[in-house]
Amino acid sequence: MSRSLSMTPERKSYAPLIACILLLQGAVFLHNTVGTRQVLLLAVGAALGVTLYHAAFGFTSAWRVFINDRRGAGLRAQMVMLAVAVLLFFPALGSGTLFGQPVVGLVAPVGISVVFGAFIFGIGMQLGGGCASGTLFTVGGGNARMLVTLLFFISGSVIATQHVDWWFALPSFPATSIVKSFGVVPALLVNLVIFGVIAAVTVRLEKARHGQLEEGVSTEHHGLRRFLRGPWPLIWGAIGLALLNYATLALAGRPWGITSAFALWGAKVISGLGVDVSGWGFWQVPSNAKALAAPVWEDITSVMDVGIILGALLAAGLAGRFAPSLKIPGRSLLAAVIGGLLLGYGSRLAYGCNIGAYFSGIASGSLHGWVWLVAAFLGNSVGVRLRPFFFAGERPQATLNGC
C-alpha cells in the first residue's frame, strides 16, 4: 500500500511568489537589523519547512499509523533521522566546537515534569492534529484548522511559564549527557543499536500484521521536478532534517528547537495587554529575560519558526496544493483547542517538544530525550483512542498524511 499525502489536487497558486517575496523581505530586514547569521537561520528554517511538507514528515501521523495499524515506515524514517543526527552531532558535542565555534546540546533533567509534560503533549498531538513541527508546516501549507491549534499551542505555552517553578521543583534526576558520561564512540554505538532494534521491531510487527512492508510514496514527478514539487520519499525527509539540524547547530551553537518561541510570543502579547510576566520565575532566567526584553526578530527560534511556515507555503505552492478551507466541524475545532493547550503546556514542562526534546534531545545525547519518547508515545496511544469522539466516523488510519 503506497503512502498517501491526503492533500487537494494540484492547482495554480501565487503562494510560491508570496513566499519568496516574504522570505526575501525578511532576509533583507534581518541582515540590516541583526546580521548575516540570522538570515542564514531564516533560510535553514525555510528549508526545514520545504522538507517537512514535501516529505510529509509528520511525527503525529507516523505514530498514529503504527499504533492503529502497525505500519512502521514513519517510525523507521525517524530512526534513520536520529542515526544520521547522532553521527553528526556526537563528535561535535564531544569536542565542544564545530567549525571553530563553541556548541552545546539540549540536555535537560529527567523528572516528573518531563514524564507528565511529554505524556500530555502526546495526547495533544493526536487531538490537535500535529506536533510542534507539524503544526508549523501544516499552517504554512494552508491548513486553517491548524491555525487554531497553533493559537492555543501558544496559549498553553505561556500559561505553563507561570507554573513551571512548581513543576521543576518536583523530584528529578540531574541533566545527563551520555556523550559526556560514556564518551563519543560508546554513546554512538549504544544509540545506533537502539535505533536498529526499534526499526527491526516495527518491521517484524508490520510483516506479522500485513505480510509485507508498505510501499513508498509514488509520484509522476522525477528528478529536479520531484525535488521542487514533491512528494519526497520519507528517507529524503529523514536525511534532510538531520542535515538541517546540524546546520542549525553550526549557526546557532545549539540544536533545532521550536516551542520556546511560542512561549515568547504569548508572553509578549499578554505583556502588551498589561500583564507583567517578568516576575514569573521562567522569565527571570537570564536567557529568557533577555529574549523577553529584546525584539522578537533577534530570537533565533522565532526566526526559524517563521522560516518553517514560509518554507511550507513555498512547497505547498510549488506542489499546487495550497488551498485553505475554513470549513472546520465543531468537534474538530474543540479538539484543536484542547490539543493545542496540551501541546503548549506539555512542551514547557518537558523541556521541549518532538523537536527540542525528542529529536534534538536524543541527538544531543540527553537521557531526557529517551524518557520523552516513551512518555509521549504512551500519550499518543491515549490520544488515538480519544480521537473518534472528536472526529466522527474516523477509522484507523493506515497511511501517512504528514499531520
N, C-alpha and C positions, 0 to 999 in steps of 0.2 A: 504494500500500500504506500503510495507516494505521499510526501508531506504537503499539506495544503496551507496556503497563506491566508485564506478566508478574507480576501480583500475584493474591492469592487473592480469591474472591468477597466482596462486602460482607457484613458480619455485625455484630450489636450488640456493643458493646465499652464497657468502663469506661475505656479508655485516655484519652479526652478529659478526663474528670473527674480522673483521676490526674495527667495532665499539667498541668492548670490548677491543681490543689492544690499540686503541687510548684513550679510557677512562682511562685505567689503566696507560698508559704512562703519560697522563695529570694529573692524581691523584698524581703520584709519583713526577712529576715536581712541582706541586703546593705545595705539602707537604714540599718539600725541599726548595722552594723559598719564599713561602708566609705563609703557615700554614695549620693546620688541618681544620679550618673553611672554607677556600676556597675550600678544597677538598670536604667537605660536600655540599657546594653550587653547585659545579660541579655535584655532584650526584643528588641533587634536580633538577637541570636543565635537566639532562638526564631523570629523572623520569617524568618531565613535557613533554619532547619530546615523550616518550613512551605513556603517557596518551593522549596527543593531537592526535597522529597518530592512536592508536588503537581505540579511541572513535570517530575518525573523527570529532573532536570537532572544527569546523570552524565557526567563527563568520560571515564571509562573506557569506558563503553558507546558514547559518541559516536565515540571514536577507533577502537574495535574494529569498529564497523559500517562506518566509512569504509574501514578497511584491508581488511576481508574482502569488502565488497560495494559499496564506493563510494557508499554512501548518506551524503550530507553535511549533512543537516538539523541534526545536533548541532553540527558544526563551524561552520556558518553562524550558529547561535544564539550560539556562543562569540564570534564576530566582532562580532555586534550588542552583546553584553555588553561587550566590550572597547571598542567605539566609543563607547558611552554613557559608559563609565567615564572614558576619556581626555578627553572633552568636559567632564566634571565636574571631574576631578582636576587636569589640567594648569594651568588658570588659578589654582587654589588653591595648588598646589605652586610655581608660578612666583612668586607673591606671598609665599609663606611663611606665610600666615594664611588662616583660614577662619572666618567669623563672629567675627572678632576674636581667635581662638585660634591659636597657632602650630601648624603642621602640617609633617610631613616624610614623604617617600616611603620605600618599602622598596627601597633601592638597594644593590646588593652587587657585589663584584668578579666578574670573569669569568676563570675559570681551569680547571685540570684537575679540581679538586674539583667544580666546578659541572657540567661535562660528564659526568663519571663518575657523580656523585650523581643527576643527572636521568635518566641512561640506566638505572641500576638501579632508580630509582623507577618508570620507565615499565614495566619488566618486572614489578615488584611490583604495579603497578596491575592488570595482566591476571591474574596468579596470585592475588593477594589478593582480587580481585573488586571493587575500588573504589579511589578516590584518597583524599585526606585528607577532603574534604567528603563524598564518597560513603560512606566508612566510617562517619562520624558519623551521617548521616541514615538510612542503612540499619539501623544499630544501633537508633536511635530508632524506626524503623519496624517493628522486631521480627525482624530477620534475625539468627538465633543464630550462624550461621557467621561473620558479620562481627564478632561479639564476639571470636572467635579472632584474626581479622586485626587488630583494634584492640589486643588484648593484646600481640601480637608487634610491632605498629607501635610501641607504647610501648617495648618491649624494645629494638628496633633503634635507636630514637632515643637512649635513654640510653647504649647501647653506643657509639654514634658520638661522644657527647660526650667519651669518653675518648681518642678518636683524632683529633679534628678539628685539633688543633695541627699534626700531621704533614701532614694533607691541605691545610690552609690555607697551609702553608709552601711548597707546590709552586708552580711558575710560574703567574702570573696577571696580568691587566690590572687596573688600579685600577677602583673603582666608578665608573660613568659614567652620568650622567643626561642624556638627550637634551633634556630640558626646560631644564636649565641650560646645556647646550652649544650648542643651536640656538636657543633661545627658544621661547615657548609656541606661537605660530602655526605656525612651520615644523615643530615637533615634532608638532603636531596633524595637519598636512597629510601628513607622512610616514607616520604611523601609520594614518590613515584610508585612505590609498591602499593600504597593505599589507593591511589588513583586507579592503578591497574586492577586491583581487587574489586573496586566499585564498578568499573566498566565491565569486568567479567561477570559479576553478579547480574547486571542488567541484561547482558547477552543471554545468560542462562535462563533468566525468568521470562524474557521476551520469546525465546525459542520454545520454552515449555508451554507458553500460552498460545503462540501463533504458528509454531513450526519453523518460522524463518524470520530474519530481521526485516524491518521496514525498509523499503527502497528510499533513496534520496530524492530530493526535490527535482522535478522535471520542468523544463522550460524550452521554448523555441528559440531563445536568445543564446548566442555563443560568443566567445572571445570578449573583445572590448565592449560589445553591445550588452553582453550579460553583466559585465563588471559595472557598467553605468546604469543599467535598467533593472538588474536583478531578475529573478531571485537568486541568491547565492546559496551554495551548499553550506550546511552548518559548519563544516570544517574550516571554510574560509572565515566565517564569523569568529570561530574559536581562536584561530591563529591571529586574526586581525585585532581582536580585543586584547589579547595578551601583548602583542607588539605595541599597541597604542597605550596600554597601561605602563609599559616600560618607558615609552616616550614621555609619559606624564611624570614618572619617577625622575627621569633625567632633567626635565624642565622645572618641575615644581619642588624637587628634592624629597618628595614623598609620593606614595601611590595614589591612584584614582579614588575619589570619593564623590558622593552626590548629596547626601541628605543634610550635611551641616549647613549648606546654603539655604535649605528650606526653613530651618530654624532661624537663620539670619534674616531672611526675607520677612517672615512672620513677625519677628521682633522689631524690625524697622517699621513695619506697617502699624503695629499697635503702639509703638513709641510715638509715631506721628499723630496718633489719636489721643495721646496724653497719658498712656500707661508707662510708668517708669520701670523698665525691666532691668536697668543697670544694677539694681540692688539684689537681683536674683543671683544665687550662687554661681550658676552656669555662666552668667555674663560677667562675673568678676574674675574668672580665669583670664590671665593676661592676654592670651591669644584670642579668646572670644571677645574680650573687652575691646581689643584693638580692631577686630573685624566690625564690631557694632559701631564704633566711632568713625570708621573710615567709609568712604563711598563704596557702594556695592560693586562697582566695576574694578575695584582693587582686590576683591576677593577671588582667589583662583577657582574655587569650586563653583561660584556663581557664574563666572565667565564660561567655564567648561559646560555647565548645565545649559546655558543659553545656546552654546555651540551645538550641543546634542540635539536640541529642539530644531534649530535651523538646519542642521545636517539631515535630520529625518525629514524635514519639509522638502529639502532638496531631493532626497532619494525618492520620496513619495511622488513628487512632481515628475522626476525622470522616468519613473515606472508608470506614469499615467494613472495613478491610483489615489490622488489627493481629492477626496470627495466628502467633506464634513457633512454630518447629518445631526440635527437637533432632536430627532425622534428617540427619546430615551424612556422606556417603560418605568412606571413609578417604583416598582420593587428593585429594578436595576439601579435606579437613581439612589434609592435608600442604601443599597449595597455599596455604592461608590462612596457615600458619605461615611458609613461605618468603617468600610475598608480603609479609606483614606486616613481617618483618625487613628486606627490601629497601626497603620504603616508609619505614620509620623511619630506617634508616641513610642512605639516599639523600637524604632530606629535610634532614638536618643538613649533609651535605656540600655540598648545592646551595643553601644559604641559604633553604630553604623548599620548599614543595610546589606542587601545581597551583593553590593559592590564594595563598600568600605569595610564591612566586617567579614563577609564570606570570601569574595574574590580577592580583594587586596589584603585582607587579613591573613588568609592562607598563603598568598604569595609573599607576605612579609614574614612568614614563619610563626605567626601568632597562634598560640593554642586556642585563644578565644574564637578564632575563625572556624575551627572544627566544632567547638561547642555550639556556635551559632548555627552551623549547618544542621546538626542533629535536632536542635530545638525548633528551628524554622521548618524543617521537613515535617516534624510532628504537627506543627501548627497548620501547615498546608494540608495535611491529612484531615484535620478537623474542618478546615475551610472548604475543602472539596465536598464534604458531607453536608455543609450548610448551604452550598450554592443552589441546590434545587428549590429552596424556599424563595430565593430572590430572583432566580432565572427560570421562570415557569417552563416546564416541558423540556428542560435541558437533559440530554442524555450523556452518558460517559463519553468524553472526547477521546478519539483515537488518533488524532493527528495534531501536529503542531500548528499554531497560528500566530506565534510571536507575541501573544498577550500574556 
